[in-house]
Amino acid sequence: MTNSTATLLADLAGALGDAQVLTAAADVEPYLVDQRGRYRGAARAVVRPADASQVSAVVRICAAAGVPLVAQGGNTGMCGAATPDASGTAVVVSLARMRRIRALDPDNATITVDAGTTLADVQRAATGAGLMFPLSLASEGSCTIGGNISTNAGGTAVLRYGNMRELVLGIEAVLADGRVWNGLRGLRKDNTGYDLKQLFIGSEGTLGIVTAAVLKLFPAPRMRVTAMAAMQDVTHALRLLHRMKQSLGDRLVGFELMSAVALALSRAHHPELPDPLPGHPWYVLLQADDSAAAAPLAAEVEAALAGAAEDRDIADATLAQSQDQAARLWALRENISEAQRREGPNIKHDIALPLSAIPAFIESTASALTDAFPGSRLVVFGHLGDGNLHYNVAAPVGGSGAAFMDNTSRVNRIVHDRVAVAGGSISAEHGIGQLKREELAHYKPALDIELMRRVKAALDPQGLLNPGKVLA
C-alpha cells in the first residue's frame, strides 16, 4: 500500500468510521462484479456512508486526492454502469445503508426517500398510506431508488405512469466537489429556470451522486384485471393495443409483448409456471387498473378481447380469475430475463422504436440475423405499449453461448442499424454504462455528443465521477 493510499483510507475512516471502509478482498468482492457477471473491476476501497453529509465528505476527500468514485446502489444494472474499471484506482460508494424514508405526505401524494431505499420498500410504504408508487421491475426487491434514477428506469407500467423521469419531483445530489445540492421540492409546477434535476436523472452517476428523491404517489387501484392474449404476429398485437387504449383509456397500465421463444424459455427454467395458451407465435400480457371500487373493469376488458377475437386480431385469450392466477401470468413475463441468465450468455438489446415501425423492424431484423447466424434464437419481449423491446440473440440450441458472444459486434450492427433507420434508440431503459459506450458514439449525432461532453466538463471538471461510463 502506497503512502497516498494509506492517507486516503485513513481520511475516509475518519469521516465514516473504520467499519464502513472495506478493503479486505472478501469484503470488497461483491461490489466489483455486475449482477450479470459480465464486468469485473477493482477498487482501492468500498465505502458505506450513512447519509448525504457522509457522501459529501467522501467526495471531498477523493476530489482532493484526484481519486475516481463509482456510486453503487443495488447493483442490478444491465450495462455495467455501477462496476469500477480494472485499474483499481477508484473508490466504490455503496449507498446501501442509506434507506431512510424521510417523509410521506399523503395530501401532496409524495414520498421522500434516501437513494439506497429499495423499490419494494417504497412500494410498501406507499401501500401503507393507501397510495401507490407505480414503478414495477422484476428486481424491485433489491434495486434502489438511486439506481432507478441514475438509469431512468422504466418497467411494466410506463404506458400509464411514465418512466422514472416522470415519477421524480425533486432530488438531492452530491456534486463532484462535495457540495450538496438540495432540490428536494415536491412541486408539480416550477418554472424558475432550468430543471436541474433532469441533468442527474439518467446520467448514471457521471454528473453527481443522487442521495435522496421526492417521488410521486398515485391512488391505489381497487380493481385490477390481468389477461393474456395470443396472436399470429406483432401487427395484430398493435391492433389489440389500439383497441385496448380506445376501450380503457389510461386505465390500461401495462401491455407486454412476448414471443413464443421467450415464453418457452421462461417455462423451461421455471416449470411450475402455467402454459395457458399454447401453440401461438406471439403473446400479449396486459393489465388494467381502476381506482373506483365498483368499476365494471373485468367486463370491459372481456368485451374488448371478445371484439378482438371476432375481428381475428387475436387467436385466443384468458383472464386471470384470482390474484394468484394474475401473479403466475406475470411470473411468466418477469422470469424471462432470469431464464436467459440461466441459459447462458446472450447478446442483449434494449431498444425503443416508434410503434408503427415495430412490425417491419421485427421481420427484417429476424431475417437478417438468421441469414447471418443460422439457428440463432431470437428472444424478443418487452413493453410494447411504449415501444420498448428487449431484443436478445442467443446461440443455436446446443451451441456455446460463450463462443457466440464473439459475434456481439456483428449482431449489434445488424440490430442497431435497423433501429437507427426506424428512428429509434439503442437504449430505452437500461442506460449506456460501459456496455454501449461505443454504440452511443457510433449512433448519436456529433453535436449531441459534444453537448454531453460540455455538461460533463461543467459538472465534473476532473472527470472523477464514474469514469469510463456513458461517454467513451
N, C-alpha and C positions, 0 to 999 in steps of 0.2 A: 504494500500500500504506500503510495506516494505521500509526501507531506501535505500537498494540496488536497488530496482526497481525505486524509485524516482530519484536516482542518474543516473541510466541508461537512463531514459526518459529525464532527463534534458540534459544529454550529447548528446542524439540523436536530441533533439530540437535545441541544439546549433549548430549542424552540418547541419541540414536540414531546420530549422525554425519550429515554433510551429505548423503551419497549416499542415505540412507534417508528423507529428507524430500523428496517430489516436489511441485513447484509449477508446472513448465513445462506448458503446455496439452497438448502432445503426450504427455507422460508421464502426466498425470492422466486423460486422456480415457478409457482403457479401464475405469477404476474408476467412471465416472459414469453408465453406462448398463447396464441389466439385460440378461441374455442373450436375452430375447425382443424387445428393442428397444422395449418399451412405456414404460419410465420412463427419464427422463434428469434428472440433477441437477447440482449444482455443489458445489465444496468449496474450503476455504482451502488444503488440502494433503492429500496421501496419505502416510501414514507406514507404514513396513515394519519393525516390531520383530522381533527375533530370538528372544526368549524372554519368559517371563511377567514377569520383572523390568523389561524394557523396556516391555511393555504397561502395567505398573503406573506407570512413570514418565510415559508419555504421558497416562494417565488423570489422574494427579495434576496435571500441568501444565494440561490442559484444564479440569479441575474448578475449579482456582484462578482461571482466566480466564473461567469460565462458557461454555465453548465446547462445542457438541454433538459427539458421537462416533458414528460408524457403523462397526460391525465388518463385515468382509467376508472371506469365505473364497474358494471357487472361483467365486463369482458365477454360480451355476447355478440360483438360486431362481426360482420361478414367480410370486411375488406382489410383487416389488419391495421386499422387506424389507432388502436389502443396498445399495440405491441411496439416496444422500443426496437431500434435497429441493432445490428450485431456489434457495434463499436464498443459498447459497454460504457459510454460516456454519460448516458442520460440518468436522470432520477425519475422513477415512476411515482406519480402522485395518485395513490388509491383513495378514492372518495367513499369507500365502503363504510366507514364509521359515521359518515355524515347522513344520518337517517331521520332527522327530526321532522315532524310535521309541525311547522311553525304556527300556522293559523288555518282555521277553516271558517269561512264566512258564508253561511247559508243564504243570507239575504242578498249578498253580492254574487252568489254562486261561484266562489273561488276557493282554492286551497293553495297555501304557500308551503313549500316543502324544500328540504335540503336536496342537493343534487344526487346524493347517494341513496335516497329513498327508492325502494324497488317500485316498479309499476304496479305490482299486485298490492303493495301496502297502500298506495294512493287510491287504487280502486276500492279497497276495503274501507278506508276512511271516508270516502265519498258515499259509499253504500250506507255506512253507519249514520250519515246525516240525511238519508233519504234522497240522495242525489247520485250522479254517475259521472265517472271520468271515462270517456269512451275509447281512448286508445286501447287497442287489443292486439297483442302479439303472442306468438307461441312461447316466447321466452319471458313472459311477464313476471314470473316468479323470481327471476334473477337479474333481468335487465334493469337499469336505473334511469331515473328521470334525466340526470345529466347526460347519460349516453343517448337517450331518446332525443334530447335537444340537440346534441352535437351532430347527430346524423339526420335530423329532421325526419324521425321515424314516421312510418305510415300505418301499415296494418290493415285489418279487415274492415274497419268502419270508416275509412277515408271517404267513401262515397257520400255518406251523410254528414260527417263531422269535420272532414279535412284532416291533413297530416299535422305533425307537431307544430309547425309554423302557425297554424290556425288555432291551436289549443293553448298557446302560451301568451299571457298578457304582459308579463314582466319577468326580468331575470336579474340576478346578482352575479357578477363575474369578477374574477381577479385578473387584472391586466398584466402584461408582460413585465412591467416594472414593479409589480407587487401592490399597486393601488387597487382598492376595491370599488368597483362601480356599482352603485345601488340603483337598479332600475326596477325594483320590486313594487310596481304600481298595478293595482287591479282595475285599470281603466280600459273600457272598450272603445273609447274615443279619446285620442290625444294627438292633436295636430301641431304640437310645438316643435317643429323642426324634424330632423332625421329620426327615423325609428331605429335607434341604435341597437335594440335587442336583436333585430333581424340579422345584424352582422355576425352574431355569435351562434344563431340557430343554423345548423347545417355546416358549420365551419370546422367540425371535427377536432376541436381543441387547438387549432392553429392560430387563433386570434386572441384567445383568453380562456381561462378555466371557469366554466359555469359552476357556481356553488349553491344556487338556490333559484327557485322559479315560482311565479304565480300562475296557476293553471285554471282554465275554465272548467266549470262543472255544469251538468245538464240535469233536467228532470229524469228520474229513474223510470224506465219503462214498466208499465203494469201489464202489458200484453206483449208477447214475443212469439213469433212464428218462424220456424225453420223448415225449409223444404229443399229437396234435391230434385233436379230435372235432368233428363238425358236427351241429347240431340245428335244429329248427324255431323254437324260442322259448326265452326265458330260464327259463321254468318247467321245461323239460326239462334245461337246464343245471344248475339247482339239484338236480334229481333225480340227475343224474350226480355232482354234488358229494357228495351224501349217500351214494351208493353207494361212491364212492372213499374217503370217510372211513371207512366201515364196513369196507371191504376192506383198506385200507392203514394206518389209524390215523395216527400222527404222522409216518409216512414220506411222506405227501403234503405236499410243500413249497410248491408253487405251483399256483394254479388261476385262470388268466387268461381273462376273458370278452372277446370281440371281435366287433363287428358286422361284417357283410359290407362295409358302407360304410368302416369303419375299415381293414379289410384291403385293400380295393381302393385306398384312398388310399396305404397303405404301399407297395404294389407299384407304383403309378403313379410314385412318386418313387424307387423302388429296383427297377427292372425285372429285376434279376438274381435277385431273391428268388423262391422257389418258390410255386406255387399248387396245393397238394396235394389239396384237397378243394373244387373249385369248385362254385358254384351253390347255396349254402345261406345262409340269413339270419343265422345266429349260429354262433360257433365258440368252443371252449374249448381253451386250451393248458395242459397240465398237466405237472408234474414231480414225480417221486418219487425219494427218495434212501434208501439203506440203507448203514450203516457196516459191515455184515457182507459179506465178500468173496464168499461162496458163496450169498448170498441169491437165491432164485428170483424176483426183483423183476419182471423183464420178463414172466414167465409170469403173475404175479399181476395186473399191470396189464392185460395182454391178456385175461385171463379176465374181469376186471371190465368191460372195454369190450365184450366179446362178450355178456355178460349185459345190458348196457345196450342193445345193438343188438337183442337178442331181445325186450326189453320196449319197444322203439321209443322209448327215451329219446334215442337218438342215431341219426342217419341214416347216418353213415359215420365212420371213424376211421383214423388211421395212426400207427405207432410209428416214431420215428427209429431207424435201423439203425446209426448211427455218431455220433461226436461232431460231425462236420461237419454231418450232417443235423440234429442237435439244435440246433446253433448257428444254422443257417439258419432253422429254425422260430422260434426265439427272436428272430431278427432281424426277422421279420415283426411281432412284437409291439413290440419295443423301438424300431423306426423309425417308429411311428405318430406320435409327437409331432414328430419332425423333419420328417416328411412334411407335417404340419399347418402347421408353420412355413413351409415352402417354398410351400405352397398359398396362404398369405396369412393375414391376421388372422382369428381366430375367437373366439367367446365361450366361455371355458373355465369348467368347474365341477369341483371336486374334492370329491365328496360321499361321505358314509357313510350307509348305511341298514341297518336290520335285514334279514337275508337274506330273511325271509318277505315283506317289503314290496317287494322289488325288482321282481318281475314287474308288479305293479299300477302301481308308480311309472313304469316304463318305458312302459307302454301309455298311461296317462293323460297323461303329460308330452309324449310324442311327438304325441299327438292335439292337445293344446293349442297346442304350438309350430307345428305345420304349419297349423293353422287361423289362427293369428295371423300367421305368416310363411310363406306358401305357397312351396314349393320349397326351403325351408331344409334343409340337410343335417345330420343328427344323427350325429356321430362319437362312438360310445359304445364304451368299452373300460375295462378296469380289473381290480382284484384281487377277483374275485367271492368268493373264499374267505373274505375278511374284510369283505365288504360295501362295499368302496371302489370307486366308479365315477368315471371321468373322462368327464363328460357334456358334450360340446362341441358347439356350434352354429355352423355355417358358412353363409356366404351361398349362395344358389342357384347352380348351375352357370352361369358366365358373368357373375354379378353381382359388384359391387365389394365386396371384403372390408372395405376401409376404411370405406365408406359403411354397410355392415351393422353395424359396431361402434357406430353411433349408437343401435342398438336394445338396447344392453347392459342398461340398467336394466329395460326391459320383459321381456327374456329372463330375467334373473336373478330377477325376481319370480315368473314362471311356474315356473321350476325350483325355486327355494328355498322358495317357499310349499308346494310338494308335498313337499319334503324335510322341512320342519318338521311338516307334518301326519302324516307317516310316522314321526316320532320320530327323524329323522336329524340329521346335522351338515353344515353348509355348508363345512367344511374337514376333510378326512380325513388328509392327509399333506403338503400344500404350505404350510400355515400361513396367516396372515392378511396380514402385510406391510402395504402401503398399498392393495393391490387390494381387500381385503374388509373394510376398517375400518367402512364404513357398514353393510355387511351384518351384521357382527358386532353392531353396536349395535342393528340392527333386530330380530335374531332371538334374541339372548341375553337371558335374564331380567334385569331391572334389578338384582336382588341380585347376580347373577353379575358384572355389570359393576362394581358398587360394590366388591365384594371384590377384583377385579382391580386397580382403582384404588388401593385401600388397600395392596396388596402393592407396586405400582409406587412409591407415595409413600414407603413404608418403606425400600425398597432404593435408590431413585433420587430423593431429595427435590428435586434441582434439575431433574429431567426432562431430563438431558443424554444419556442412553443411547438411541440410535436413536429420536429424537423423531418423532412422526407415524406410527409403525408400531403395529399391533395395536389400540391404543386411540385412537379419534378425539379 
